[in-house]
Amino acid sequence: MPPNRTANRQKLAEQEGKMLLAISDLKKGRIKSIREAVRIYNVSYTTLRRRLAGIEYRAEKRANSHKMTQYEEESLQKWILDLDKRGLPPRPSLVQDMANLLVSQREDEHVSEKWVYRFVNRHPEVKLRFSLRYNYERAKCEDIKIIQEHFDRVQAAIQEYGILSEDIYNFDETGFAMGLCATAKVITGSDRYSRPYLLQPGNREWVTAIEAVNLL
């Protein structure tokens, strides 16, 4: 049977996670010795000692001066996709902060803002998009059941009172919010078809314009 590459990659990723935790605890003084870290995290003594000396594991080395290992980049990508699924796609600055947090666990390095854009270009699973501003109260009501109930009531009123089409007007409003969040660049999954929403706080004062348009 051919080797299970997915299982092997998952095992390597788990080992890398343990290694990073061991390095972090040693650097922060939570663990006093390498042997104690090996016992707690079940990692290789030789590998841990070499990593603490600044020598990367050969399989993790990257060409073109990559700041992060392959496993770190995969973890960062998974974090971005998880946030996007929850409706909270991160801005490039937040991705940069998370990348710096990962890198700082093993060395005194930092990634730049431009690094985030190169990261997105390297990973076809994610892409940059502009978000759409969306009011908090409107987002709470975006439920197909609630919307359908509204139109059912409208149709019932039309039938009950014999309202003609020429007497039906569409009523709408638009407003300008104080302290409104601006449209921003965010990073989402590349399989998203629509632009992501950026929810607005519900505690804003509005200047409102109202309009009514006849159907005919």
PyMOL commands that place a pseudoatom at each C-alpha (Angstrom):
pseudoatom trace, name=CA, resn=MET, resi=1, chain=A, elem=C, hetatm=0, pos=[0.000, 0.000, 0.000]
pseudoatom trace, name=CA, resn=PRO, resi=2, chain=A, elem=C, hetatm=0, pos=[1.235, 3.564, -0.724]
pseudoatom trace, name=CA, resn=PRO, resi=3, chain=A, elem=C, hetatm=0, pos=[2.153, 5.656, 2.322]
pseudoatom trace, name=CA, resn=ASN, resi=4, chain=A, elem=C, hetatm=0, pos=[-0.620, 7.719, 3.859]
pseudoatom trace, name=CA, resn=ARG, resi=5, chain=A, elem=C, hetatm=0, pos=[0.806, 11.192, 3.235]
pseudoatom trace, name=CA, resn=THR, resi=6, chain=A, elem=C, hetatm=0, pos=[-2.052, 12.971, 4.973]
pseudoatom trace, name=CA, resn=ALA, resi=7, chain=A, elem=C, hetatm=0, pos=[-1.537, 10.968, 8.165]
pseudoatom trace, name=CA, resn=ASN, resi=8, chain=A, elem=C, hetatm=0, pos=[2.221, 11.527, 8.029]
pseudoatom trace, name=CA, resn=ARG, resi=9, chain=A, elem=C, hetatm=0, pos=[1.804, 15.288, 7.566]
pseudoatom trace, name=CA, resn=GLN, resi=10, chain=A, elem=C, hetatm=0, pos=[-0.656, 15.411, 10.454]
pseudoatom trace, name=CA, resn=LYS, resi=11, chain=A, elem=C, hetatm=0, pos=[1.771, 13.526, 12.683]
pseudoatom trace, name=CA, resn=LEU, resi=12, chain=A, elem=C, hetatm=0, pos=[4.617, 15.867, 11.735]
pseudoatom trace, name=CA, resn=ALA, resi=13, chain=A, elem=C, hetatm=0, pos=[2.406, 18.889, 12.393]
pseudoatom trace, name=CA, resn=GLU, resi=14, chain=A, elem=C, hetatm=0, pos=[1.514, 17.544, 15.855]
pseudoatom trace, name=CA, resn=GLN, resi=15, chain=A, elem=C, hetatm=0, pos=[5.183, 16.963, 16.638]
pseudoatom trace, name=CA, resn=GLU, resi=16, chain=A, elem=C, hetatm=0, pos=[6.022, 20.476, 15.479]
pseudoatom trace, name=CA, resn=GLY, resi=17, chain=A, elem=C, hetatm=0, pos=[3.302, 21.858, 17.745]
pseudoatom trace, name=CA, resn=LYS, resi=18, chain=A, elem=C, hetatm=0, pos=[4.787, 20.030, 20.737]
pseudoatom trace, name=CA, resn=MET, resi=19, chain=A, elem=C, hetatm=0, pos=[8.259, 21.227, 19.805]
pseudoatom trace, name=CA, resn=LEU, resi=20, chain=A, elem=C, hetatm=0, pos=[7.132, 24.879, 19.628]
pseudoatom trace, name=CA, resn=LEU, resi=21, chain=A, elem=C, hetatm=0, pos=[5.411, 24.597, 23.010]
pseudoatom trace, name=CA, resn=ALA, resi=22, chain=A, elem=C, hetatm=0, pos=[8.537, 23.064, 24.547]
pseudoatom trace, name=CA, resn=ILE, resi=23, chain=A, elem=C, hetatm=0, pos=[10.750, 25.833, 23.119]
pseudoatom trace, name=CA, resn=SER, resi=24, chain=A, elem=C, hetatm=0, pos=[8.339, 28.517, 24.321]
pseudoatom trace, name=CA, resn=ASP, resi=25, chain=A, elem=C, hetatm=0, pos=[8.172, 27.124, 27.868]
pseudoatom trace, name=CA, resn=LEU, resi=26, chain=A, elem=C, hetatm=0, pos=[11.961, 26.837, 28.076]
pseudoatom trace, name=CA, resn=LYS, resi=27, chain=A, elem=C, hetatm=0, pos=[12.522, 30.407, 26.848]
pseudoatom trace, name=CA, resn=LYS, resi=28, chain=A, elem=C, hetatm=0, pos=[9.919, 31.805, 29.239]
pseudoatom trace, name=CA, resn=GLY, resi=29, chain=A, elem=C, hetatm=0, pos=[11.288, 29.868, 32.201]
pseudoatom trace, name=CA, resn=ARG, resi=30, chain=A, elem=C, hetatm=0, pos=[8.208, 27.722, 32.765]
pseudoatom trace, name=CA, resn=ILE, resi=31, chain=A, elem=C, hetatm=0, pos=[10.410, 24.637, 32.298]
pseudoatom trace, name=CA, resn=LYS, resi=32, chain=A, elem=C, hetatm=0, pos=[13.939, 24.633, 33.721]
pseudoatom trace, name=CA, resn=SER, resi=33, chain=A, elem=C, hetatm=0, pos=[15.721, 22.004, 31.624]
pseudoatom trace, name=CA, resn=ILE, resi=34, chain=A, elem=C, hetatm=0, pos=[15.660, 20.336, 28.214]
pseudoatom trace, name=CA, resn=ARG, resi=35, chain=A, elem=C, hetatm=0, pos=[15.230, 16.904, 29.811]
pseudoatom trace, name=CA, resn=GLU, resi=36, chain=A, elem=C, hetatm=0, pos=[12.144, 18.082, 31.672]
pseudoatom trace, name=CA, resn=ALA, resi=37, chain=A, elem=C, hetatm=0, pos=[10.695, 19.496, 28.426]
pseudoatom trace, name=CA, resn=VAL, resi=38, chain=A, elem=C, hetatm=0, pos=[11.394, 16.197, 26.639]
pseudoatom trace, name=CA, resn=ARG, resi=39, chain=A, elem=C, hetatm=0, pos=[9.559, 14.295, 29.379]
pseudoatom trace, name=CA, resn=ILE, resi=40, chain=A, elem=C, hetatm=0, pos=[6.536, 16.635, 29.382]
pseudoatom trace, name=CA, resn=TYR, resi=41, chain=A, elem=C, hetatm=0, pos=[6.082, 17.023, 25.624]
pseudoatom trace, name=CA, resn=ASN, resi=42, chain=A, elem=C, hetatm=0, pos=[7.513, 13.681, 24.430]
pseudoatom trace, name=CA, resn=VAL, resi=43, chain=A, elem=C, hetatm=0, pos=[9.839, 15.230, 21.842]
pseudoatom trace, name=CA, resn=SER, resi=44, chain=A, elem=C, hetatm=0, pos=[13.349, 14.336, 20.689]
pseudoatom trace, name=CA, resn=TYR, resi=45, chain=A, elem=C, hetatm=0, pos=[16.103, 15.541, 23.027]
pseudoatom trace, name=CA, resn=THR, resi=46, chain=A, elem=C, hetatm=0, pos=[18.580, 16.037, 20.157]
pseudoatom trace, name=CA, resn=THR, resi=47, chain=A, elem=C, hetatm=0, pos=[16.095, 17.895, 17.960]
pseudoatom trace, name=CA, resn=LEU, resi=48, chain=A, elem=C, hetatm=0, pos=[14.980, 20.161, 20.799]
pseudoatom trace, name=CA, resn=ARG, resi=49, chain=A, elem=C, hetatm=0, pos=[18.570, 21.016, 21.699]
pseudoatom trace, name=CA, resn=ARG, resi=50, chain=A, elem=C, hetatm=0, pos=[19.387, 21.810, 18.058]
pseudoatom trace, name=CA, resn=ARG, resi=51, chain=A, elem=C, hetatm=0, pos=[16.269, 23.950, 17.690]
pseudoatom trace, name=CA, resn=LEU, resi=52, chain=A, elem=C, hetatm=0, pos=[17.176, 25.921, 20.803]
pseudoatom trace, name=CA, resn=ALA, resi=53, chain=A, elem=C, hetatm=0, pos=[20.586, 26.517, 19.224]
pseudoatom trace, name=CA, resn=GLY, resi=54, chain=A, elem=C, hetatm=0, pos=[18.857, 28.010, 16.188]
pseudoatom trace, name=CA, resn=ILE, resi=55, chain=A, elem=C, hetatm=0, pos=[19.245, 24.999, 13.880]
pseudoatom trace, name=CA, resn=GLU, resi=56, chain=A, elem=C, hetatm=0, pos=[16.034, 24.204, 12.013]
pseudoatom trace, name=CA, resn=TYR, resi=57, chain=A, elem=C, hetatm=0, pos=[14.847, 20.709, 11.231]
pseudoatom trace, name=CA, resn=ARG, resi=58, chain=A, elem=C, hetatm=0, pos=[15.924, 19.947, 7.636]
pseudoatom trace, name=CA, resn=ALA, resi=59, chain=A, elem=C, hetatm=0, pos=[12.402, 19.105, 6.443]
pseudoatom trace, name=CA, resn=GLU, resi=60, chain=A, elem=C, hetatm=0, pos=[11.169, 22.475, 7.706]
pseudoatom trace, name=CA, resn=LYS, resi=61, chain=A, elem=C, hetatm=0, pos=[13.713, 24.684, 5.978]
pseudoatom trace, name=CA, resn=ARG, resi=62, chain=A, elem=C, hetatm=0, pos=[12.247, 26.892, 3.285]
pseudoatom trace, name=CA, resn=ALA, resi=63, chain=A, elem=C, hetatm=0, pos=[13.801, 28.434, 0.208]
pseudoatom trace, name=CA, resn=ASN, resi=64, chain=A, elem=C, hetatm=0, pos=[13.783, 32.133, -0.623]
pseudoatom trace, name=CA, resn=SER, resi=65, chain=A, elem=C, hetatm=0, pos=[14.247, 33.247, 2.994]
pseudoatom trace, name=CA, resn=HIS, resi=66, chain=A, elem=C, hetatm=0, pos=[10.771, 32.291, 4.214]
pseudoatom trace, name=CA, resn=LYS, resi=67, chain=A, elem=C, hetatm=0, pos=[10.183, 33.533, 7.740]
pseudoatom trace, name=CA, resn=MET, resi=68, chain=A, elem=C, hetatm=0, pos=[7.881, 30.683, 8.781]
pseudoatom trace, name=CA, resn=THR, resi=69, chain=A, elem=C, hetatm=0, pos=[8.119, 26.927, 8.480]
pseudoatom trace, name=CA, resn=GLN, resi=70, chain=A, elem=C, hetatm=0, pos=[5.671, 25.015, 6.324]
pseudoatom trace, name=CA, resn=TYR, resi=71, chain=A, elem=C, hetatm=0, pos=[3.757, 23.809, 9.381]
pseudoatom trace, name=CA, resn=GLU, resi=72, chain=A, elem=C, hetatm=0, pos=[3.496, 27.319, 10.794]
pseudoatom trace, name=CA, resn=GLU, resi=73, chain=A, elem=C, hetatm=0, pos=[2.106, 28.638, 7.512]
pseudoatom trace, name=CA, resn=GLU, resi=74, chain=A, elem=C, hetatm=0, pos=[-0.416, 25.786, 7.382]
pseudoatom trace, name=CA, resn=SER, resi=75, chain=A, elem=C, hetatm=0, pos=[-1.523, 26.626, 10.925]
pseudoatom trace, name=CA, resn=LEU, resi=76, chain=A, elem=C, hetatm=0, pos=[-1.888, 30.308, 10.008]
pseudoatom trace, name=CA, resn=GLN, resi=77, chain=A, elem=C, hetatm=0, pos=[-3.939, 29.448, 6.929]
pseudoatom trace, name=CA, resn=LYS, resi=78, chain=A, elem=C, hetatm=0, pos=[-6.260, 27.203, 8.978]
pseudoatom trace, name=CA, resn=TRP, resi=79, chain=A, elem=C, hetatm=0, pos=[-6.740, 30.011, 11.524]
pseudoatom trace, name=CA, resn=ILE, resi=80, chain=A, elem=C, hetatm=0, pos=[-7.710, 32.461, 8.742]
pseudoatom trace, name=CA, resn=LEU, resi=81, chain=A, elem=C, hetatm=0, pos=[-10.233, 30.018, 7.244]
pseudoatom trace, name=CA, resn=ASP, resi=82, chain=A, elem=C, hetatm=0, pos=[-11.741, 29.281, 10.672]
pseudoatom trace, name=CA, resn=LEU, resi=83, chain=A, elem=C, hetatm=0, pos=[-12.291, 32.996, 11.326]
pseudoatom trace, name=CA, resn=ASP, resi=84, chain=A, elem=C, hetatm=0, pos=[-13.795, 33.454, 7.863]
pseudoatom trace, name=CA, resn=LYS, resi=85, chain=A, elem=C, hetatm=0, pos=[-16.298, 30.635, 8.472]
pseudoatom trace, name=CA, resn=ARG, resi=86, chain=A, elem=C, hetatm=0, pos=[-17.416, 32.401, 11.655]
pseudoatom trace, name=CA, resn=GLY, resi=87, chain=A, elem=C, hetatm=0, pos=[-18.057, 35.596, 9.703]
pseudoatom trace, name=CA, resn=LEU, resi=88, chain=A, elem=C, hetatm=0, pos=[-14.980, 37.350, 11.116]
pseudoatom trace, name=CA, resn=PRO, resi=89, chain=A, elem=C, hetatm=0, pos=[-12.414, 37.436, 8.283]
pseudoatom trace, name=CA, resn=PRO, resi=90, chain=A, elem=C, hetatm=0, pos=[-9.172, 38.940, 9.636]
pseudoatom trace, name=CA, resn=ARG, resi=91, chain=A, elem=C, hetatm=0, pos=[-7.538, 42.104, 8.343]
pseudoatom trace, name=CA, resn=PRO, resi=92, chain=A, elem=C, hetatm=0, pos=[-3.931, 41.884, 7.095]
pseudoatom trace, name=CA, resn=SER, resi=93, chain=A, elem=C, hetatm=0, pos=[-2.701, 43.621, 10.270]
pseudoatom trace, name=CA, resn=LEU, resi=94, chain=A, elem=C, hetatm=0, pos=[-4.252, 40.891, 12.446]
pseudoatom trace, name=CA, resn=VAL, resi=95, chain=A, elem=C, hetatm=0, pos=[-2.718, 38.151, 10.274]
pseudoatom trace, name=CA, resn=GLN, resi=96, chain=A, elem=C, hetatm=0, pos=[0.638, 39.907, 10.662]
pseudoatom trace, name=CA, resn=ASP, resi=97, chain=A, elem=C, hetatm=0, pos=[0.227, 39.934, 14.458]
pseudoatom trace, name=CA, resn=MET, resi=98, chain=A, elem=C, hetatm=0, pos=[-0.596, 36.219, 14.520]
pseudoatom trace, name=CA, resn=ALA, resi=99, chain=A, elem=C, hetatm=0, pos=[2.362, 35.389, 12.259]
pseudoatom trace, name=CA, resn=ASN, resi=100, chain=A, elem=C, hetatm=0, pos=[4.690, 37.352, 14.547]
pseudoatom trace, name=CA, resn=LEU, resi=101, chain=A, elem=C, hetatm=0, pos=[3.307, 35.475, 17.537]
pseudoatom trace, name=CA, resn=LEU, resi=102, chain=A, elem=C, hetatm=0, pos=[4.113, 32.134, 15.878]
pseudoatom trace, name=CA, resn=VAL, resi=103, chain=A, elem=C, hetatm=0, pos=[7.591, 33.189, 14.752]
pseudoatom trace, name=CA, resn=SER, resi=104, chain=A, elem=C, hetatm=0, pos=[8.496, 34.643, 18.153]
pseudoatom trace, name=CA, resn=GLN, resi=105, chain=A, elem=C, hetatm=0, pos=[8.052, 31.224, 19.757]
pseudoatom trace, name=CA, resn=ARG, resi=106, chain=A, elem=C, hetatm=0, pos=[11.327, 30.021, 18.218]
pseudoatom trace, name=CA, resn=GLU, resi=107, chain=A, elem=C, hetatm=0, pos=[13.406, 33.068, 17.242]
pseudoatom trace, name=CA, resn=ASP, resi=108, chain=A, elem=C, hetatm=0, pos=[13.664, 36.832, 17.523]
pseudoatom trace, name=CA, resn=GLU, resi=109, chain=A, elem=C, hetatm=0, pos=[12.155, 37.551, 14.098]
pseudoatom trace, name=CA, resn=HIS, resi=110, chain=A, elem=C, hetatm=0, pos=[9.238, 39.589, 12.802]
pseudoatom trace, name=CA, resn=VAL, resi=111, chain=A, elem=C, hetatm=0, pos=[7.272, 39.617, 9.560]
pseudoatom trace, name=CA, resn=SER, resi=112, chain=A, elem=C, hetatm=0, pos=[6.415, 42.802, 7.707]
pseudoatom trace, name=CA, resn=GLU, resi=113, chain=A, elem=C, hetatm=0, pos=[3.108, 44.027, 6.307]
pseudoatom trace, name=CA, resn=LYS, resi=114, chain=A, elem=C, hetatm=0, pos=[4.299, 43.098, 2.803]
pseudoatom trace, name=CA, resn=TRP, resi=115, chain=A, elem=C, hetatm=0, pos=[4.954, 39.555, 4.033]
pseudoatom trace, name=CA, resn=VAL, resi=116, chain=A, elem=C, hetatm=0, pos=[1.197, 39.090, 4.553]
pseudoatom trace, name=CA, resn=TYR, resi=117, chain=A, elem=C, hetatm=0, pos=[0.518, 39.858, 0.879]
pseudoatom trace, name=CA, resn=ARG, resi=118, chain=A, elem=C, hetatm=0, pos=[3.240, 37.417, -0.210]
pseudoatom trace, name=CA, resn=PHE, resi=119, chain=A, elem=C, hetatm=0, pos=[1.699, 34.814, 2.102]
pseudoatom trace, name=CA, resn=VAL, resi=120, chain=A, elem=C, hetatm=0, pos=[-1.691, 35.255, 0.414]
pseudoatom trace, name=CA, resn=ASN, resi=121, chain=A, elem=C, hetatm=0, pos=[-0.079, 34.920, -3.024]
pseudoatom trace, name=CA, resn=ARG, resi=122, chain=A, elem=C, hetatm=0, pos=[1.593, 31.664, -1.957]
pseudoatom trace, name=CA, resn=HIS, resi=123, chain=A, elem=C, hetatm=0, pos=[-1.647, 30.121, -0.702]
pseudoatom trace, name=CA, resn=PRO, resi=124, chain=A, elem=C, hetatm=0, pos=[-4.436, 29.781, -3.299]
pseudoatom trace, name=CA, resn=GLU, resi=125, chain=A, elem=C, hetatm=0, pos=[-6.858, 28.749, -0.529]
pseudoatom trace, name=CA, resn=VAL, resi=126, chain=A, elem=C, hetatm=0, pos=[-7.042, 32.351, 0.721]
pseudoatom trace, name=CA, resn=LYS, resi=127, chain=A, elem=C, hetatm=0, pos=[-7.352, 35.741, -0.970]
pseudoatom trace, name=CA, resn=LEU, resi=128, chain=A, elem=C, hetatm=0, pos=[-7.716, 39.460, -0.239]
pseudoatom trace, name=CA, resn=ARG, resi=129, chain=A, elem=C, hetatm=0, pos=[-11.142, 41.066, -0.584]
pseudoatom trace, name=CA, resn=PHE, resi=130, chain=A, elem=C, hetatm=0, pos=[-12.835, 44.303, 0.374]
pseudoatom trace, name=CA, resn=SER, resi=131, chain=A, elem=C, hetatm=0, pos=[-15.498, 43.902, 3.044]
pseudoatom trace, name=CA, resn=LEU, resi=132, chain=A, elem=C, hetatm=0, pos=[-18.980, 45.429, 2.898]
pseudoatom trace, name=CA, resn=ARG, resi=133, chain=A, elem=C, hetatm=0, pos=[-20.270, 47.580, 5.753]
pseudoatom trace, name=CA, resn=TYR, resi=134, chain=A, elem=C, hetatm=0, pos=[-23.297, 45.982, 7.383]
pseudoatom trace, name=CA, resn=ASN, resi=135, chain=A, elem=C, hetatm=0, pos=[-25.399, 47.276, 10.263]
pseudoatom trace, name=CA, resn=TYR, resi=136, chain=A, elem=C, hetatm=0, pos=[-25.413, 45.194, 13.434]
pseudoatom trace, name=CA, resn=GLU, resi=137, chain=A, elem=C, hetatm=0, pos=[-29.200, 45.303, 13.917]
pseudoatom trace, name=CA, resn=ARG, resi=138, chain=A, elem=C, hetatm=0, pos=[-29.801, 44.344, 10.277]
pseudoatom trace, name=CA, resn=ALA, resi=139, chain=A, elem=C, hetatm=0, pos=[-27.437, 41.393, 10.593]
pseudoatom trace, name=CA, resn=LYS, resi=140, chain=A, elem=C, hetatm=0, pos=[-29.403, 40.092, 13.603]
pseudoatom trace, name=CA, resn=CYS, resi=141, chain=A, elem=C, hetatm=0, pos=[-32.594, 40.081, 11.516]
pseudoatom trace, name=CA, resn=GLU, resi=142, chain=A, elem=C, hetatm=0, pos=[-31.113, 38.359, 8.476]
pseudoatom trace, name=CA, resn=ASP, resi=143, chain=A, elem=C, hetatm=0, pos=[-33.128, 35.191, 8.940]
pseudoatom trace, name=CA, resn=ILE, resi=144, chain=A, elem=C, hetatm=0, pos=[-35.077, 33.686, 6.017]
pseudoatom trace, name=CA, resn=LYS, resi=145, chain=A, elem=C, hetatm=0, pos=[-37.938, 32.721, 8.336]
pseudoatom trace, name=CA, resn=ILE, resi=146, chain=A, elem=C, hetatm=0, pos=[-38.323, 36.296, 9.642]
pseudoatom trace, name=CA, resn=ILE, resi=147, chain=A, elem=C, hetatm=0, pos=[-38.093, 37.759, 6.133]
pseudoatom trace, name=CA, resn=GLN, resi=148, chain=A, elem=C, hetatm=0, pos=[-40.660, 35.314, 4.735]
pseudoatom trace, name=CA, resn=GLU, resi=149, chain=A, elem=C, hetatm=0, pos=[-43.081, 36.072, 7.580]
pseudoatom trace, name=CA, resn=HIS, resi=150, chain=A, elem=C, hetatm=0, pos=[-42.877, 39.770, 6.655]
pseudoatom trace, name=CA, resn=PHE, resi=151, chain=A, elem=C, hetatm=0, pos=[-43.826, 39.150, 3.020]
pseudoatom trace, name=CA, resn=ASP, resi=152, chain=A, elem=C, hetatm=0, pos=[-46.598, 36.757, 4.086]
pseudoatom trace, name=CA, resn=ARG, resi=153, chain=A, elem=C, hetatm=0, pos=[-48.122, 39.562, 6.180]
pseudoatom trace, name=CA, resn=VAL, resi=154, chain=A, elem=C, hetatm=0, pos=[-47.801, 42.006, 3.264]
pseudoatom trace, name=CA, resn=GLN, resi=155, chain=A, elem=C, hetatm=0, pos=[-49.586, 39.595, 0.918]
pseudoatom trace, name=CA, resn=ALA, resi=156, chain=A, elem=C, hetatm=0, pos=[-52.328, 38.953, 3.477]
pseudoatom trace, name=CA, resn=ALA, resi=157, chain=A, elem=C, hetatm=0, pos=[-52.931, 42.724, 3.853]
pseudoatom trace, name=CA, resn=ILE, resi=158, chain=A, elem=C, hetatm=0, pos=[-53.110, 43.170, 0.050]
pseudoatom trace, name=CA, resn=GLN, resi=159, chain=A, elem=C, hetatm=0, pos=[-55.750, 40.459, -0.233]
pseudoatom trace, name=CA, resn=GLU, resi=160, chain=A, elem=C, hetatm=0, pos=[-57.734, 41.562, 2.833]
pseudoatom trace, name=CA, resn=TYR, resi=161, chain=A, elem=C, hetatm=0, pos=[-58.072, 45.203, 1.770]
pseudoatom trace, name=CA, resn=GLY, resi=162, chain=A, elem=C, hetatm=0, pos=[-58.090, 44.699, -2.005]
pseudoatom trace, name=CA, resn=ILE, resi=163, chain=A, elem=C, hetatm=0, pos=[-55.062, 46.927, -2.544]
pseudoatom trace, name=CA, resn=LEU, resi=164, chain=A, elem=C, hetatm=0, pos=[-54.243, 47.569, -6.218]
pseudoatom trace, name=CA, resn=SER, resi=165, chain=A, elem=C, hetatm=0, pos=[-50.718, 47.427, -7.649]
pseudoatom trace, name=CA, resn=GLU, resi=166, chain=A, elem=C, hetatm=0, pos=[-50.752, 51.143, -8.508]
pseudoatom trace, name=CA, resn=ASP, resi=167, chain=A, elem=C, hetatm=0, pos=[-51.412, 51.925, -4.843]
pseudoatom trace, name=CA, resn=ILE, resi=168, chain=A, elem=C, hetatm=0, pos=[-48.398, 49.977, -3.604]
pseudoatom trace, name=CA, resn=TYR, resi=169, chain=A, elem=C, hetatm=0, pos=[-45.220, 51.887, -2.832]
pseudoatom trace, name=CA, resn=ASN, resi=170, chain=A, elem=C, hetatm=0, pos=[-41.808, 50.638, -1.830]
pseudoatom trace, name=CA, resn=PHE, resi=171, chain=A, elem=C, hetatm=0, pos=[-40.623, 52.414, 1.304]
pseudoatom trace, name=CA, resn=ASP, resi=172, chain=A, elem=C, hetatm=0, pos=[-36.909, 52.540, 2.030]
pseudoatom trace, name=CA, resn=GLU, resi=173, chain=A, elem=C, hetatm=0, pos=[-34.419, 54.495, 4.062]
pseudoatom trace, name=CA, resn=THR, resi=174, chain=A, elem=C, hetatm=0, pos=[-30.740, 55.191, 3.919]
pseudoatom trace, name=CA, resn=GLY, resi=175, chain=A, elem=C, hetatm=0, pos=[-28.605, 56.752, 6.577]
pseudoatom trace, name=CA, resn=PHE, resi=176, chain=A, elem=C, hetatm=0, pos=[-25.249, 58.103, 7.600]
pseudoatom trace, name=CA, resn=ALA, resi=177, chain=A, elem=C, hetatm=0, pos=[-23.845, 56.737, 10.841]
pseudoatom trace, name=CA, resn=MET, resi=178, chain=A, elem=C, hetatm=0, pos=[-21.590, 58.596, 13.240]
pseudoatom trace, name=CA, resn=GLY, resi=179, chain=A, elem=C, hetatm=0, pos=[-18.349, 56.692, 13.806]
pseudoatom trace, name=CA, resn=LEU, resi=180, chain=A, elem=C, hetatm=0, pos=[-19.044, 54.257, 10.973]
pseudoatom trace, name=CA, resn=CYS, resi=181, chain=A, elem=C, hetatm=0, pos=[-16.496, 51.533, 10.281]
pseudoatom trace, name=CA, resn=ALA, resi=182, chain=A, elem=C, hetatm=0, pos=[-14.958, 51.991, 6.841]
pseudoatom trace, name=CA, resn=THR, resi=183, chain=A, elem=C, hetatm=0, pos=[-14.754, 49.371, 4.110]
pseudoatom trace, name=CA, resn=ALA, resi=184, chain=A, elem=C, hetatm=0, pos=[-11.567, 47.415, 4.758]
pseudoatom trace, name=CA, resn=LYS, resi=185, chain=A, elem=C, hetatm=0, pos=[-9.331, 44.796, 3.212]
pseudoatom trace, name=CA, resn=VAL, resi=186, chain=A, elem=C, hetatm=0, pos=[-9.786, 41.373, 4.811]
pseudoatom trace, name=CA, resn=ILE, resi=187, chain=A, elem=C, hetatm=0, pos=[-8.453, 37.890, 4.068]
pseudoatom trace, name=CA, resn=THR, resi=188, chain=A, elem=C, hetatm=0, pos=[-11.010, 35.168, 3.321]
pseudoatom trace, name=CA, resn=GLY, resi=189, chain=A, elem=C, hetatm=0, pos=[-11.229, 31.688, 1.864]
pseudoatom trace, name=CA, resn=SER, resi=190, chain=A, elem=C, hetatm=0, pos=[-10.778, 31.708, -1.919]
pseudoatom trace, name=CA, resn=ASP, resi=191, chain=A, elem=C, hetatm=0, pos=[-14.009, 29.705, -2.385]
pseudoatom trace, name=CA, resn=ARG, resi=192, chain=A, elem=C, hetatm=0, pos=[-16.134, 32.606, -1.104]
pseudoatom trace, name=CA, resn=TYR, resi=193, chain=A, elem=C, hetatm=0, pos=[-18.274, 34.071, -3.907]
pseudoatom trace, name=CA, resn=SER, resi=194, chain=A, elem=C, hetatm=0, pos=[-19.664, 37.175, -2.206]
pseudoatom trace, name=CA, resn=ARG, resi=195, chain=A, elem=C, hetatm=0, pos=[-17.868, 39.989, -0.458]
pseudoatom trace, name=CA, resn=PRO, resi=196, chain=A, elem=C, hetatm=0, pos=[-17.634, 39.554, 3.338]
pseudoatom trace, name=CA, resn=TYR, resi=197, chain=A, elem=C, hetatm=0, pos=[-19.592, 41.830, 5.646]
pseudoatom trace, name=CA, resn=LEU, resi=198, chain=A, elem=C, hetatm=0, pos=[-18.000, 44.074, 8.261]
pseudoatom trace, name=CA, resn=LEU, resi=199, chain=A, elem=C, hetatm=0, pos=[-20.569, 44.398, 11.039]
pseudoatom trace, name=CA, resn=GLN, resi=200, chain=A, elem=C, hetatm=0, pos=[-21.149, 47.863, 12.441]
pseudoatom trace, name=CA, resn=PRO, resi=201, chain=A, elem=C, hetatm=0, pos=[-21.667, 48.461, 16.178]
pseudoatom trace, name=CA, resn=GLY, resi=202, chain=A, elem=C, hetatm=0, pos=[-25.288, 48.922, 17.174]
pseudoatom trace, name=CA, resn=ASN, resi=203, chain=A, elem=C, hetatm=0, pos=[-24.690, 52.051, 19.279]
pseudoatom trace, name=CA, resn=ARG, resi=204, chain=A, elem=C, hetatm=0, pos=[-24.357, 54.697, 16.535]
pseudoatom trace, name=CA, resn=GLU, resi=205, chain=A, elem=C, hetatm=0, pos=[-26.386, 57.854, 15.889]
pseudoatom trace, name=CA, resn=TRP, resi=206, chain=A, elem=C, hetatm=0, pos=[-27.904, 58.101, 12.410]
pseudoatom trace, name=CA, resn=VAL, resi=207, chain=A, elem=C, hetatm=0, pos=[-28.958, 60.853, 10.019]
pseudoatom trace, name=CA, resn=THR, resi=208, chain=A, elem=C, hetatm=0, pos=[-31.723, 59.231, 7.956]
pseudoatom trace, name=CA, resn=ALA, resi=209, chain=A, elem=C, hetatm=0, pos=[-33.146, 59.873, 4.468]
pseudoatom trace, name=CA, resn=ILE, resi=210, chain=A, elem=C, hetatm=0, pos=[-36.523, 58.297, 3.556]
pseudoatom trace, name=CA, resn=GLU, resi=211, chain=A, elem=C, hetatm=0, pos=[-37.907, 57.567, 0.078]
pseudoatom trace, name=CA, resn=ALA, resi=212, chain=A, elem=C, hetatm=0, pos=[-41.037, 55.916, -1.348]
pseudoatom trace, name=CA, resn=VAL, resi=213, chain=A, elem=C, hetatm=0, pos=[-41.346, 54.598, -4.938]
pseudoatom trace, name=CA, resn=ASN, resi=214, chain=A, elem=C, hetatm=0, pos=[-44.455, 53.278, -6.692]
pseudoatom trace, name=CA, resn=LEU, resi=215, chain=A, elem=C, hetatm=0, pos=[-44.326, 49.833, -8.322]
pseudoatom trace, name=CA, resn=LEU, resi=216, chain=A, elem=C, hetatm=0, pos=[-45.667, 51.127, -11.659]
for i in range(1, 216): cmd.bond("trace and resi %d" % i, "trace and resi %d" % (i + 1))
show_as sticks, trace
zoom trace
